[in-house]
Amino acid sequence: MIYKAKNIDTDKFLEQLNYLIDWNETNKSREMTAVEKYHEGYRKAVYDIKEMFYCSNYEKTEE
């Protein structure tokens, strides 16, 4: 026997819970993508600055 609460549409309640679970997974995916893009941009900027440093010091190493 399955318990079914009175005055509560349990089917709609479970449907909403499933929607919230799916929404959470989608939201998590979006947040992870945004964080990965942020770190990718940060790494690229650091590597670009490092390359500029070596290029600007090129003349100093030749002396």
C-alpha positions, 0 to 999 in steps of 0.5 A: 500500500502506497501512502497518499497524503490528503489535499496534496497532489503528490504526482505534481509534487514529485514532478516538481521535485524532478524538475528541480533536480534537472534544473540543478544539474543544468545550473551546475553545468553552466556554472562549471563552464563559466568557471572553466572559461574564466580559468582558461582566460586567466591562464592565457593572460598569464602565459601572454604576459610571460611571453612578453617578459621574455621578449622584452628581455631578449635584448638584455640577454644578448649583451 
